[in-house]
Amino acid sequence: MQQSENKLNRRQFIQSAAAIPVAASLVRSASAAPAAQPFSAASLRDLARALAAKPYAAPDDKLPDALAKLDYDAYRSIRFLPEHALWRDEKLPFQAQFFHRGFIYKDRVDIYEVENGQAKPVAYRPEDFAFGPQVPAFPAADLGFAGFRIHTPMNRPDYYDEVCVFLGASYFRAVAKGELYGLSARGLSIDTGEAKGEEFPVFKAFWLEKPTQGATAMVVHALLDSKSATGSYRFTIRPGDTTVFDVEASLYPRVEIAHGGLAPMTSMFLFGPNDRSDSDDFRPAVHDSDGLAMFNGKGEQIWRPLSNPRDLQVSVFNDLNPRGFGLMQRERSYAAYQDLESHFEQRPSLWIEPIGDWGEGAVVLFEIPTKQEIHDNIAAFWRPKTPLAAKGEHNMTYRLHWGPDMPKPHALARFTRTGVAAQGEGRLFVLELAGDALKGLDPAAVKAVVSAEKTEVTNVVAQPNPETGGWRLSFQCAAKDAPVELRAELFASDKLVSETWIYRWTP
């Protein structure tokens, strides 16, 4: 996974950039714009297909030393001027602002504006940026951009909020109404967790369709490239209480890809009530996501709490035609985090909804040890059972739901908290459940079923929790061999009333 300085500064810089206020309108000059060229989703697929037939060429990362050698603080001081935003002078419902190249964002990303089926480059102009005093002078040149962000009135009608950002490799993030940036999505992952090292495809060019007056959605096209594959992407972005991306992707592998990750996500989990053994922190929990939710092809609804393990953990959940999966932030109470700056309770969940049948494969979860919250140490994606064939075309359509929850919460009760504590040579697990399915249950008819591999489960208790209005399920187990795979469900009169809780405990 891409971690450390790249992910750290990307996370912090994007969040700080969202606070830039909107100023008075200025008209962008079109004098530098070359003649427009025809563009369509079909022509982009043709471009990606043709590119895959050629040898890979690394992105253009040539920059003046004054920009290439910037440190983080100096780079952060470069600000795009909001009054120069694309479409601002036309008072359209969406605006685009751009990121300057420099620091670790050296790759040139070409960006085009599309209107009436014609595409023209968005001209790089240094006067569109404010440069802090730490940025040395550099020679005038057409430097292009590092990425962009989209703004729209989302929280109030008179302010253009930042709704999504595309910056760095094939990473992008989004928020819904009232939320802060948290986890990221990616266009494609290749060889995540493999000993030979991970390959990071990049979005090398974007085409932004000019929105119409009154539009509630915006369309962004992207060209992906890497040593192993090219691809075309079409994102239809609908901001709101849940921000939805409709994604249409076509991949063209140069070589066979056996370890590809489709619809990949990355997030951060440092500690929580299930995993605090190495934390010395005033906050009860620190994470952008607290669990992996899955709705598999058999109709099973599964909750897998995340952890920060001592060693790399890889979990594979085989499936056929999944109905959805995602990294979720279920705990949405300030009291659970006590962080006045980060406000983890306002981080979005990200739910992947496949459109059509995806066939056989697996949801793969990586949990990587970390000692700092600045690192994204969680990854999840869909891996097809059959490798992506070289010289072929692989199409997929899916929907990304960025928001407080999955789009259609299921009727079963949910596990809302997983607490783990040492008890003798083993562990005490205390699970909280909530949901309408628990209302009015006869305690005499309720039964908890808990199973484990490599250990014995004892003292299983299910009882109403009058403080939450839900139920509490607790049990103990002692580890003989690690790791221990655990599973728990709640039944009432032999009818399943909860989702399935699964957990890997590594003593």
Secondary structure, DSSP 8 states (H G I E B T S, - for coil): ---HHHHHHHHHHHHHHTT-----------TT----EE--HHHHHHHHHHHHTS----------HHHHT--HHHHHT-EE-GGG-BTGGGT-S-EEEEE--BTTB-S-BEEEEEETTEEEE----GGGEE--TTS---------BSEEEEEE--SSTTS-EEEEEEESTTEEEE--TT-----EEES-EESTT-TT--B--EEEEEEEE---TT-S-EEEEEEEE-SSEEEEEEEEEE-SSSEEEEEEEEEEESS-BSSEEEEEEEE-EEEBTTB-TT---SSS-EES--EEEEE-TTS-EEEEE----SS-EEEEEEEES--EEEEE-----GGGT--TTT-GGG--EEEEEEES---EEEEEEEE---SSTTS--EEEEEEESS-B-TT--EEEEEEEEEESS-SS--SSBEEEEEEEEEETTEEEEEEEEESGGGTT--GGGEEEEEEESSS-EEEEEEEEETTTTEEEEEEEEE-SSSSEEEEEEEEETTEE-B-EEEEEE--
